Amino acid sequence: MSPKELLYIEDTLGHLKFMESKCNEASNSLQDAELKKYATELAQKHKELFDKIYGLLNQ
């Protein structure tokens, strides 16, 4: 993999972690149960994507 490709992957992983964090923050601050659940689900999806991409790098 080229250095530029590795930077793209690093950026992607950073963005996924950032979005997971923001969704968790939103979930913790929301009062509406439906919105809270949706934000939690989004955080989980971002975590799963991060884990899948990271897992591919460790093969």
All heavy atoms as TSV, in Angstrom:
chain	resi	resn	atom	element	x	y	z
A	1	MET	N	N	0.839	-1.177	0.000
A	1	MET	CA	C	0.000	0.000	0.000
A	1	MET	C	C	0.887	1.244	0.000
A	1	MET	O	O	1.897	1.284	0.697
A	1	MET	CB	C	-0.882	-0.023	1.255
A	1	MET	CG	C	-2.282	0.465	1.008
A	1	MET	SD	S	-3.326	0.379	2.472
A	1	MET	CE	C	-3.765	-1.336	2.482
A	2	SER	N	N	0.480	2.217	-0.756
A	2	SER	CA	C	1.276	3.442	-0.841
A	2	SER	C	C	1.053	4.311	0.400
A	2	SER	O	O	0.039	4.172	1.094
A	2	SER	CB	C	0.892	4.230	-2.096
A	2	SER	OG	O	-0.370	4.852	-1.925
A	3	PRO	N	N	1.976	5.216	0.673
A	3	PRO	CA	C	1.799	6.128	1.812
A	3	PRO	C	C	0.503	6.953	1.703
A	3	PRO	O	O	-0.166	7.195	2.707
A	3	PRO	CB	C	3.025	7.028	1.749
A	3	PRO	CG	C	4.062	6.205	1.065
A	3	PRO	CD	C	3.307	5.367	0.071
A	4	LYS	N	N	0.148	7.349	0.492
A	4	LYS	CA	C	-1.079	8.136	0.303
A	4	LYS	C	C	-2.316	7.298	0.634
A	4	LYS	O	O	-3.253	7.787	1.266
A	4	LYS	CB	C	-1.151	8.656	-1.132
A	4	LYS	CG	C	-2.243	9.677	-1.335
A	4	LYS	CD	C	-2.108	10.352	-2.682
A	4	LYS	CE	C	-3.087	11.498	-2.776
A	4	LYS	NZ	N	-2.887	12.301	-3.964
A	5	GLU	N	N	-2.315	6.037	0.233
A	5	GLU	CA	C	-3.437	5.151	0.551
A	5	GLU	C	C	-3.556	4.951	2.060
A	5	GLU	O	O	-4.668	4.924	2.606
A	5	GLU	CB	C	-3.263	3.809	-0.156
A	5	GLU	CG	C	-3.464	3.884	-1.651
A	5	GLU	CD	C	-3.062	2.620	-2.377
A	5	GLU	OE1	O	-2.050	1.984	-1.987
A	5	GLU	OE2	O	-3.753	2.271	-3.339
A	6	LEU	N	N	-2.432	4.819	2.717
A	6	LEU	CA	C	-2.452	4.669	4.177
A	6	LEU	C	C	-3.009	5.915	4.853
A	6	LEU	O	O	-3.733	5.810	5.850
A	6	LEU	CB	C	-1.052	4.354	4.707
A	6	LEU	CG	C	-0.527	2.958	4.389
A	6	LEU	CD1	C	0.939	2.830	4.810
A	6	LEU	CD2	C	-1.377	1.892	5.045
A	7	LEU	N	N	-2.701	7.085	4.306
A	7	LEU	CA	C	-3.255	8.323	4.857
A	7	LEU	C	C	-4.769	8.369	4.688
A	7	LEU	O	O	-5.490	8.825	5.573
A	7	LEU	CB	C	-2.598	9.538	4.204
A	7	LEU	CG	C	-1.173	9.837	4.633
A	7	LEU	CD1	C	-0.600	10.983	3.800
A	7	LEU	CD2	C	-1.104	10.173	6.111
A	8	TYR	N	N	-5.258	7.906	3.535
A	8	TYR	CA	C	-6.705	7.854	3.314
A	8	TYR	C	C	-7.381	6.942	4.335
A	8	TYR	O	O	-8.426	7.271	4.891
A	8	TYR	CB	C	-7.036	7.363	1.901
A	8	TYR	CG	C	-6.780	8.351	0.805
A	8	TYR	CD1	C	-6.216	7.942	-0.392
A	8	TYR	CD2	C	-7.108	9.703	0.940
A	8	TYR	CE1	C	-5.975	8.843	-1.423
A	8	TYR	CE2	C	-6.870	10.605	-0.082
A	8	TYR	CZ	C	-6.304	10.162	-1.263
A	8	TYR	OH	O	-6.077	11.058	-2.277
A	9	ILE	N	N	-6.769	5.798	4.584
A	9	ILE	CA	C	-7.330	4.853	5.558
A	9	ILE	C	C	-7.290	5.452	6.957
A	9	ILE	O	O	-8.255	5.351	7.719
A	9	ILE	CB	C	-6.588	3.505	5.492
A	9	ILE	CG1	C	-6.889	2.822	4.158
A	9	ILE	CG2	C	-6.983	2.604	6.656
A	9	ILE	CD1	C	-6.055	1.614	3.862
A	10	GLU	N	N	-6.180	6.095	7.288
A	10	GLU	CA	C	-6.059	6.747	8.596
A	10	GLU	C	C	-7.139	7.819	8.770
A	10	GLU	O	O	-7.778	7.910	9.825
A	10	GLU	CB	C	-4.672	7.368	8.747
A	10	GLU	CG	C	-4.425	7.989	10.096
A	10	GLU	CD	C	-3.034	8.591	10.212
A	10	GLU	OE1	O	-2.210	8.421	9.288
A	10	GLU	OE2	O	-2.783	9.253	11.227
A	11	ASP	N	N	-7.359	8.609	7.735
A	11	ASP	CA	C	-8.414	9.633	7.773
A	11	ASP	C	C	-9.786	8.997	7.966
A	11	ASP	O	O	-10.597	9.475	8.758
A	11	ASP	CB	C	-8.418	10.470	6.499
A	11	ASP	CG	C	-7.312	11.505	6.454
A	11	ASP	OD1	O	-6.679	11.746	7.504
A	11	ASP	OD2	O	-7.094	12.065	5.359
A	12	THR	N	N	-10.038	7.940	7.225
A	12	THR	CA	C	-11.328	7.246	7.325
A	12	THR	C	C	-11.562	6.733	8.738
A	12	THR	O	O	-12.639	6.927	9.307
A	12	THR	CB	C	-11.386	6.082	6.316
A	12	THR	OG1	O	-11.252	6.607	5.000
A	12	THR	CG2	C	-12.693	5.320	6.434
A	13	LEU	N	N	-10.559	6.089	9.303
A	13	LEU	CA	C	-10.700	5.566	10.667
A	13	LEU	C	C	-10.914	6.702	11.666
A	13	LEU	O	O	-11.736	6.585	12.584
A	13	LEU	CB	C	-9.469	4.733	11.047
A	13	LEU	CG	C	-9.313	3.411	10.294
A	13	LEU	CD1	C	-7.977	2.761	10.640
A	13	LEU	CD2	C	-10.463	2.467	10.567
A	14	GLY	N	N	-10.209	7.802	11.478
A	14	GLY	CA	C	-10.382	8.958	12.357
A	14	GLY	C	C	-11.782	9.543	12.263
A	14	GLY	O	O	-12.384	9.894	13.279
A	15	HIS	N	N	-12.293	9.632	11.040
A	15	HIS	CA	C	-13.648	10.167	10.855
A	15	HIS	C	C	-14.698	9.246	11.481
A	15	HIS	O	O	-15.662	9.724	12.093
A	15	HIS	CB	C	-13.958	10.364	9.372
A	15	HIS	CG	C	-13.192	11.473	8.737
A	15	HIS	ND1	N	-13.232	12.773	9.176
A	15	HIS	CD2	C	-12.343	11.474	7.678
A	15	HIS	CE1	C	-12.452	13.525	8.425
A	15	HIS	NE2	N	-11.889	12.760	7.510
A	16	LEU	N	N	-14.499	7.948	11.340
A	16	LEU	CA	C	-15.455	7.002	11.926
A	16	LEU	C	C	-15.456	7.108	13.456
A	16	LEU	O	O	-16.521	7.086	14.079
A	16	LEU	CB	C	-15.143	5.577	11.478
A	16	LEU	CG	C	-15.463	5.267	10.020
A	16	LEU	CD1	C	-14.853	3.927	9.608
A	16	LEU	CD2	C	-16.963	5.284	9.776
A	17	LYS	N	N	-14.279	7.220	14.054
A	17	LYS	CA	C	-14.193	7.371	15.516
A	17	LYS	C	C	-14.840	8.686	15.962
A	17	LYS	O	O	-15.545	8.735	16.967
A	17	LYS	CB	C	-12.731	7.326	15.994
A	17	LYS	CG	C	-12.217	5.955	16.226
A	17	LYS	CD	C	-12.949	5.303	17.374
A	17	LYS	CE	C	-12.397	3.944	17.678
A	17	LYS	NZ	N	-13.251	3.200	18.598
A	18	PHE	N	N	-14.589	9.748	15.198
A	18	PHE	CA	C	-15.167	11.047	15.518
A	18	PHE	C	C	-16.695	10.982	15.465
A	18	PHE	O	O	-17.387	11.470	16.366
A	18	PHE	CB	C	-14.641	12.102	14.540
A	18	PHE	CG	C	-15.270	13.457	14.712
A	18	PHE	CD1	C	-14.893	14.277	15.756
A	18	PHE	CD2	C	-16.239	13.901	13.823
A	18	PHE	CE1	C	-15.476	15.530	15.921
A	18	PHE	CE2	C	-16.828	15.142	13.975
A	18	PHE	CZ	C	-16.450	15.967	15.027
A	19	MET	N	N	-17.229	10.375	14.410
A	19	MET	CA	C	-18.685	10.281	14.260
A	19	MET	C	C	-19.295	9.390	15.350
A	19	MET	O	O	-20.366	9.692	15.877
A	19	MET	CB	C	-19.056	9.755	12.874
A	19	MET	CG	C	-18.792	10.757	11.771
A	19	MET	SD	S	-19.610	12.353	12.037
A	19	MET	CE	C	-21.325	11.869	12.022
A	20	GLU	N	N	-18.614	8.327	15.702
A	20	GLU	CA	C	-19.095	7.477	16.803
A	20	GLU	C	C	-19.181	8.294	18.089
A	20	GLU	O	O	-20.181	8.247	18.815
A	20	GLU	CB	C	-18.167	6.280	16.998
A	20	GLU	CG	C	-18.566	5.399	18.159
A	20	GLU	CD	C	-17.533	4.356	18.533
A	20	GLU	OE1	O	-16.501	4.238	17.842
A	20	GLU	OE2	O	-17.751	3.666	19.534
A	21	SER	N	N	-18.144	9.057	18.356
A	21	SER	CA	C	-18.097	9.886	19.553
A	21	SER	C	C	-19.219	10.928	19.563
A	21	SER	O	O	-19.913	11.112	20.575
A	21	SER	CB	C	-16.734	10.574	19.635
A	21	SER	OG	O	-16.711	11.519	20.666
A	22	LYS	N	N	-19.406	11.616	18.431
A	22	LYS	CA	C	-20.450	12.647	18.345
A	22	LYS	C	C	-21.845	12.046	18.487
A	22	LYS	O	O	-22.724	12.638	19.122
A	22	LYS	CB	C	-20.334	13.424	17.034
A	22	LYS	CG	C	-19.135	14.336	16.997
A	22	LYS	CD	C	-19.262	15.362	18.108
A	22	LYS	CE	C	-18.052	16.223	18.234
A	22	LYS	NZ	N	-18.139	17.155	19.347
A	23	CYS	N	N	-22.065	10.887	17.901
A	23	CYS	CA	C	-23.371	10.233	18.022
A	23	CYS	C	C	-23.626	9.806	19.465
A	23	CYS	O	O	-24.750	9.927	19.969
A	23	CYS	CB	C	-23.464	9.030	17.085
A	23	CYS	SG	S	-23.576	9.476	15.339
A	24	ASN	N	N	-22.585	9.318	20.140
A	24	ASN	CA	C	-22.734	8.956	21.552
A	24	ASN	C	C	-23.024	10.190	22.404
A	24	ASN	O	O	-23.861	10.142	23.308
A	24	ASN	CB	C	-21.489	8.233	22.071
A	24	ASN	CG	C	-21.475	6.772	21.687
A	24	ASN	OD1	O	-22.514	6.126	21.612
A	24	ASN	ND2	N	-20.303	6.249	21.436
A	25	GLU	N	N	-22.338	11.298	22.118
A	25	GLU	CA	C	-22.599	12.545	22.843
A	25	GLU	C	C	-24.040	12.994	22.628
A	25	GLU	O	O	-24.718	13.403	23.577
A	25	GLU	CB	C	-21.653	13.649	22.374
A	25	GLU	CG	C	-20.250	13.523	22.873
A	25	GLU	CD	C	-19.341	14.621	22.309
A	25	GLU	OE1	O	-19.846	15.699	21.931
A	25	GLU	OE2	O	-18.128	14.386	22.249
A	26	ALA	N	N	-24.492	12.923	21.389
A	26	ALA	CA	C	-25.868	13.324	21.084
A	26	ALA	C	C	-26.855	12.424	21.814
A	26	ALA	O	O	-27.831	12.902	22.402
A	26	ALA	CB	C	-26.117	13.271	19.579
A	27	SER	N	N	-26.594	11.139	21.792
A	27	SER	CA	C	-27.479	10.190	22.457
A	27	SER	C	C	-27.589	10.497	23.959
A	27	SER	O	O	-28.675	10.443	24.531
A	27	SER	CB	C	-26.960	8.769	22.258
A	27	SER	OG	O	-27.726	7.853	22.991
A	28	ASN	N	N	-26.459	10.838	24.558
A	28	ASN	CA	C	-26.451	11.127	25.992
A	28	ASN	C	C	-27.180	12.422	26.333
A	28	ASN	O	O	-27.653	12.583	27.455
A	28	ASN	CB	C	-25.019	11.181	26.515
A	28	ASN	CG	C	-24.376	9.816	26.531
A	28	ASN	OD1	O	-25.043	8.801	26.637
A	28	ASN	ND2	N	-23.062	9.789	26.398
A	29	SER	N	N	-27.268	13.330	25.383
A	29	SER	CA	C	-27.896	14.622	25.678
A	29	SER	C	C	-29.356	14.702	25.229
A	29	SER	O	O	-30.055	15.646	25.603
A	29	SER	CB	C	-27.094	15.755	25.038
A	29	SER	OG	O	-27.182	15.681	23.633
A	30	LEU	N	N	-29.804	13.741	24.441
A	30	LEU	CA	C	-31.182	13.780	23.937
A	30	LEU	C	C	-32.181	13.298	24.977
A	30	LEU	O	O	-31.895	12.371	25.743
A	30	LEU	CB	C	-31.306	12.925	22.670
A	30	LEU	CG	C	-30.631	13.488	21.434
A	30	LEU	CD1	C	-30.542	12.421	20.354
A	30	LEU	CD2	C	-31.398	14.701	20.919
A	31	GLN	N	N	-33.351	13.912	24.975
A	31	GLN	CA	C	-34.426	13.511	25.882
A	31	GLN	C	C	-35.432	12.588	25.181
A	31	GLN	O	O	-35.980	11.688	25.800
A	31	GLN	CB	C	-35.159	14.747	26.407
A	31	GLN	CG	C	-34.278	15.707	27.180
A	31	GLN	CD	C	-33.677	15.067	28.415
A	31	GLN	OE1	O	-34.352	14.341	29.127
A	31	GLN	NE2	N	-32.395	15.313	28.650
A	32	ASP	N	N	-35.657	12.836	23.900
A	32	ASP	CA	C	-36.605	12.045	23.125
A	32	ASP	C	C	-36.067	10.615	22.958
A	32	ASP	O	O	-34.980	10.413	22.428
A	32	ASP	CB	C	-36.818	12.698	21.757
A	32	ASP	CG	C	-37.842	11.971	20.920
A	32	ASP	OD1	O	-37.473	10.940	20.318
A	32	ASP	OD2	O	-38.998	12.439	20.877
A	33	ALA	N	N	-36.838	9.638	23.411
A	33	ALA	CA	C	-36.382	8.243	23.411
A	33	ALA	C	C	-36.092	7.727	21.996
A	33	ALA	O	O	-35.116	6.994	21.783
A	33	ALA	CB	C	-37.417	7.356	24.087
A	34	GLU	N	N	-36.915	8.109	21.046
A	34	GLU	CA	C	-36.726	7.635	19.671
A	34	GLU	C	C	-35.448	8.206	19.055
A	34	GLU	O	O	-34.671	7.489	18.416
A	34	GLU	CB	C	-37.940	8.017	18.815
A	34	GLU	CG	C	-37.966	7.348	17.466
A	34	GLU	CD	C	-39.260	7.621	16.715
A	34	GLU	OE1	O	-40.297	7.884	17.358
A	34	GLU	OE2	O	-39.212	7.566	15.481
A	35	LEU	N	N	-35.219	9.498	19.262
A	35	LEU	CA	C	-33.990	10.117	18.751
A	35	LEU	C	C	-32.758	9.569	19.466
A	35	LEU	O	O	-31.716	9.353	18.849
A	35	LEU	CB	C	-34.053	11.635	18.916
A	35	LEU	CG	C	-34.978	12.375	17.965
A	35	LEU	CD1	C	-35.030	13.859	18.334
A	35	LEU	CD2	C	-34.524	12.201	16.527
A	36	LYS	N	N	-32.879	9.338	20.767
A	36	LYS	CA	C	-31.779	8.783	21.551
A	36	LYS	C	C	-31.395	7.408	21.009
A	36	LYS	O	O	-30.216	7.114	20.809
A	36	LYS	CB	C	-32.208	8.699	23.017
A	36	LYS	CG	C	-31.130	8.271	23.967
A	36	LYS	CD	C	-31.708	8.250	25.378
A	36	LYS	CE	C	-30.670	8.382	26.431
A	36	LYS	NZ	N	-30.062	9.668	26.576
A	37	LYS	N	N	-32.411	6.593	20.723
A	37	LYS	CA	C	-32.177	5.251	20.174
A	37	LYS	C	C	-31.510	5.346	18.809
A	37	LYS	O	O	-30.567	4.602	18.504
A	37	LYS	CB	C	-33.499	4.489	20.069
A	37	LYS	CG	C	-33.374	3.095	19.537
A	37	LYS	CD	C	-34.735	2.399	19.467
A	37	LYS	CE	C	-34.575	1.012	18.914
A	37	LYS	NZ	N	-35.238	0.803	17.652
A	38	TYR	N	N	-31.980	6.257	17.963
A	38	TYR	CA	C	-31.416	6.423	16.628
A	38	TYR	C	C	-29.947	6.850	16.700
A	38	TYR	O	O	-29.098	6.311	15.985
A	38	TYR	CB	C	-32.231	7.441	15.835
A	38	TYR	CG	C	-31.764	7.616	14.416
A	38	TYR	CD1	C	-31.849	6.576	13.500
A	38	TYR	CD2	C	-31.219	8.817	13.997
A	38	TYR	CE1	C	-31.404	6.734	12.200
A	38	TYR	CE2	C	-30.772	8.986	12.697
A	38	TYR	CZ	C	-30.868	7.929	11.801
A	38	TYR	OH	O	-30.426	8.094	10.519
A	39	ALA	N	N	-29.628	7.799	17.570
A	39	ALA	CA	C	-28.242	8.255	17.719
A	39	ALA	C	C	-27.348	7.121	18.225
A	39	ALA	O	O	-26.206	6.973	17.776
A	39	ALA	CB	C	-28.178	9.454	18.666
A	40	THR	N	N	-27.869	6.307	19.123
A	40	THR	CA	C	-27.119	5.157	19.634
A	40	THR	C	C	-26.857	4.145	18.518
A	40	THR	O	O	-25.753	3.600	18.410
A	40	THR	CB	C	-27.883	4.485	20.791
A	40	THR	OG1	O	-28.071	5.452	21.829
A	40	THR	CG2	C	-27.129	3.290	21.346
A	41	GLU	N	N	-27.866	3.912	17.683
A	41	GLU	CA	C	-27.707	2.991	16.558
A	41	GLU	C	C	-26.663	3.512	15.565
A	41	GLU	O	O	-25.858	2.733	15.047
A	41	GLU	CB	C	-29.042	2.780	15.851
A	41	GLU	CG	C	-30.027	1.960	16.659
A	41	GLU	CD	C	-31.430	1.943	16.054
A	41	GLU	OE1	O	-31.656	2.591	15.010
A	41	GLU	OE2	O	-32.291	1.273	16.639
A	42	LEU	N	N	-26.686	4.824	15.312
A	42	LEU	CA	C	-25.686	5.410	14.406
A	42	LEU	C	C	-24.277	5.254	14.973
A	42	LEU	O	O	-23.336	4.934	14.238
A	42	LEU	CB	C	-25.983	6.885	14.158
A	42	LEU	CG	C	-27.143	7.194	13.227
A	42	LEU	CD1	C	-27.379	8.706	13.174
A	42	LEU	CD2	C	-26.874	6.658	11.836
A	43	ALA	N	N	-24.135	5.467	16.266
A	43	ALA	CA	C	-22.823	5.301	16.905
A	43	ALA	C	C	-22.341	3.862	16.742
A	43	ALA	O	O	-21.169	3.617	16.417
A	43	ALA	CB	C	-22.899	5.672	18.385
A	44	GLN	N	N	-23.247	2.912	16.929
A	44	GLN	CA	C	-22.886	1.500	16.797
A	44	GLN	C	C	-22.479	1.169	15.359
A	44	GLN	O	O	-21.523	0.437	15.129
A	44	GLN	CB	C	-24.055	0.610	17.236
A	44	GLN	CG	C	-23.741	-0.871	17.213
A	44	GLN	CD	C	-22.596	-1.256	18.121
A	44	GLN	OE1	O	-22.422	-0.692	19.192
A	44	GLN	NE2	N	-21.796	-2.212	17.694
A	45	LYS	N	N	-23.184	1.727	14.385
A	45	LYS	CA	C	-22.833	1.484	12.978
A	45	LYS	C	C	-21.444	2.031	12.647
A	45	LYS	O	O	-20.664	1.384	11.945
A	45	LYS	CB	C	-23.879	2.097	12.055
A	45	LYS	CG	C	-25.163	1.307	12.032
A	45	LYS	CD	C	-26.174	1.909	11.074
A	45	LYS	CE	C	-27.481	1.132	11.174
A	45	LYS	NZ	N	-28.479	1.637	10.232
A	46	HIS	N	N	-21.118	3.208	13.177
A	46	HIS	CA	C	-19.795	3.775	12.938
A	46	HIS	C	C	-18.714	2.913	13.594
A	46	HIS	O	O	-17.645	2.710	13.022
A	46	HIS	CB	C	-19.721	5.216	13.447
A	46	HIS	CG	C	-20.397	6.178	12.533
A	46	HIS	ND1	N	-21.692	6.596	12.741
A	46	HIS	CD2	C	-19.985	6.787	11.401
A	46	HIS	CE1	C	-22.029	7.430	11.769
A	46	HIS	NE2	N	-21.021	7.563	10.945
A	47	LYS	N	N	-19.009	2.389	14.777
A	47	LYS	CA	C	-18.053	1.507	15.458
A	47	LYS	C	C	-17.834	0.229	14.653
A	47	LYS	O	O	-16.707	-0.238	14.497
A	47	LYS	CB	C	-18.535	1.174	16.865
A	47	LYS	CG	C	-17.565	0.300	17.644
A	47	LYS	CD	C	-18.108	-0.060	19.004
A	47	LYS	CE	C	-17.156	-0.871	19.835
A	47	LYS	NZ	N	-16.229	-1.737	19.154
A	48	GLU	N	N	-18.936	-0.340	14.139
A	48	GLU	CA	C	-18.830	-1.571	13.346
A	48	GLU	C	C	-17.998	-1.345	12.082
A	48	GLU	O	O	-17.168	-2.185	11.724
A	48	GLU	CB	C	-20.223	-2.083	12.980
A	48	GLU	CG	C	-20.992	-2.651	14.155
A	48	GLU	CD	C	-22.455	-2.933	13.832
A	48	GLU	OE1	O	-22.857	-2.817	12.648
A	48	GLU	OE2	O	-23.193	-3.268	14.772
A	49	LEU	N	N	-18.229	-0.214	11.410
A	49	LEU	CA	C	-17.442	0.091	10.211
A	49	LEU	C	C	-15.963	0.245	10.551
A	49	LEU	O	O	-15.083	-0.258	9.841
A	49	LEU	CB	C	-17.962	1.364	9.546
A	49	LEU	CG	C	-19.259	1.227	8.762
A	49	LEU	CD1	C	-19.777	2.608	8.351
A	49	LEU	CD2	C	-19.043	0.359	7.536
A	50	PHE	N	N	-15.680	0.946	11.653
A	50	PHE	CA	C	-14.298	1.101	12.098
A	50	PHE	C	C	-13.667	-0.268	12.330
A	50	PHE	O	O	-12.569	-0.552	11.847
A	50	PHE	CB	C	-14.238	1.929	13.390
A	50	PHE	CG	C	-12.848	2.074	13.934
A	50	PHE	CD1	C	-12.075	3.171	13.598
A	50	PHE	CD2	C	-12.314	1.116	14.781
A	50	PHE	CE1	C	-10.780	3.302	14.094
A	50	PHE	CE2	C	-11.024	1.238	15.274
A	50	PHE	CZ	C	-10.253	2.336	14.934
A	51	ASP	N	N	-14.384	-1.125	13.067
A	51	ASP	CA	C	-13.856	-2.451	13.389
A	51	ASP	C	C	-13.615	-3.291	12.133
A	51	ASP	O	O	-12.618	-4.014	12.044
A	51	ASP	CB	C	-14.799	-3.186	14.341
A	51	ASP	CG	C	-14.841	-2.564	15.724
A	51	ASP	OD1	O	-13.938	-1.776	16.075
A	51	ASP	OD2	O	-15.806	-2.864	16.467
A	52	LYS	N	N	-14.522	-3.191	11.155
A	52	LYS	CA	C	-14.351	-3.958	9.916
A	52	LYS	C	C	-13.120	-3.496	9.139
A	52	LYS	O	O	-12.330	-4.314	8.686
A	52	LYS	CB	C	-15.596	-3.817	9.032
A	52	LYS	CG	C	-16.759	-4.651	9.478
A	52	LYS	CD	C	-17.945	-4.465	8.549
A	52	LYS	CE	C	-19.147	-5.232	9.060
A	52	LYS	NZ	N	-20.329	-5.034	8.183
A	53	ILE	N	N	-12.977	-2.194	8.993
A	53	ILE	CA	C	-11.830	-1.667	8.246
A	53	ILE	C	C	-10.535	-1.980	8.986
A	53	ILE	O	O	-9.551	-2.449	8.395
A	53	ILE	CB	C	-11.966	-0.157	8.005
A	53	ILE	CG1	C	-13.142	0.106	7.055
A	53	ILE	CG2	C	-10.668	0.433	7.432
A	53	ILE	CD1	C	-13.529	1.570	6.911
A	54	TYR	N	N	-10.536	-1.779	10.291
A	54	TYR	CA	C	-9.332	-2.063	11.085
A	54	TYR	C	C	-8.980	-3.537	11.011
A	54	TYR	O	O	-7.811	-3.916	10.910
A	54	TYR	CB	C	-9.561	-1.627	12.529
A	54	TYR	CG	C	-8.309	-1.615	13.362
A	54	TYR	CD1	C	-7.399	-0.571	13.267
A	54	TYR	CD2	C	-8.024	-2.659	14.242
A	54	TYR	CE1	C	-6.234	-0.566	14.013
A	54	TYR	CE2	C	-6.871	-2.659	14.979
A	54	TYR	CZ	C	-5.977	-1.617	14.874
A	54	TYR	OH	O	-4.826	-1.622	15.614
A	55	GLY	N	N	-10.016	-4.387	11.038
A	55	GLY	CA	C	-9.797	-5.823	10.939
A	55	GLY	C	C	-9.170	-6.225	9.614
A	55	GLY	O	O	-8.323	-7.126	9.559
A	56	LEU	N	N	-9.565	-5.572	8.544
A	56	LEU	CA	C	-8.987	-5.874	7.235
A	56	LEU	C	C	-7.499	-5.535	7.193
A	56	LEU	O	O	-6.717	-6.208	6.512
A	56	LEU	CB	C	-9.710	-5.097	6.135
A	56	LEU	CG	C	-11.129	-5.557	5.816
A	56	LEU	CD1	C	-11.802	-4.564	4.865
A	56	LEU	CD2	C	-11.115	-6.945	5.206
A	57	LEU	N	N	-7.110	-4.512	7.933
A	57	LEU	CA	C	-5.704	-4.114	7.950
A	57	LEU	C	C	-4.840	-5.105	8.723
A	57	LEU	O	O	-3.629	-5.185	8.507
A	57	LEU	CB	C	-5.559	-2.732	8.576
A	57	LEU	CG	C	-6.213	-1.590	7.801
A	57	LEU	CD1	C	-6.162	-0.309	8.610
A	57	LEU	CD2	C	-5.547	-1.413	6.461
A	58	ASN	N	N	-5.450	-5.854	9.629
A	58	ASN	CA	C	-4.696	-6.788	10.468
A	58	ASN	C	C	-4.678	-8.212	9.917
A	58	ASN	O	O	-4.298	-9.132	10.606
A	58	ASN	CB	C	-5.275	-6.801	11.887
A	58	ASN	CG	C	-4.957	-5.526	12.628
A	58	ASN	OD1	O	-3.886	-4.970	12.473
A	58	ASN	ND2	N	-5.891	-5.057	13.424
A	59	GLN	N	N	-5.115	-8.372	8.669
A	59	GLN	CA	C	-5.093	-9.725	8.079
A	59	GLN	C	C	-3.769	-10.029	7.455
A	59	GLN	O	O	-3.043	-9.273	6.991
A	59	GLN	CB	C	-6.204	-9.850	7.035
A	59	GLN	CG	C	-7.560	-9.886	7.661
A	59	GLN	CD	C	-8.654	-10.094	6.600
A	59	GLN	OE1	O	-8.411	-10.081	5.409
A	59	GLN	NE2	N	-9.869	-10.266	7.080
